[in-house]
Amino acid sequence: MITITLAELRRSSELAQSDEVIRIADGRKRREVGYFIPVSMASEFRRFLDAMERRHRREKLRRVAGAQKRDPVNEGAIDDGLA
């Protein structure tokens, strides 16, 4: 993985030719800004992001189901949602 600064990011022609993941850092603040994923890896990276998103959604649904199970509302009743 290559690390570049925001100032070096202005040379986008070199980035387009790269076939490695590039880590982008803010040189002045010494912190990570993000990553540049080349087109050659886009489909693999998209699959990875989709899997991560499904995992997050599944965890949220599990939390919602657990909360509903702990605070049931009987048929025809109105509940304020506080247990």
Secondary structure, DSSP 8 states (H G I E B T S, - for coil): -EEEETTGGG-HHHHHH--S-EEEEETTTTEEEEEE--GGGHHHHHHHHHHHHHHHHHHHHHHHHHHHHHS---TT----S--
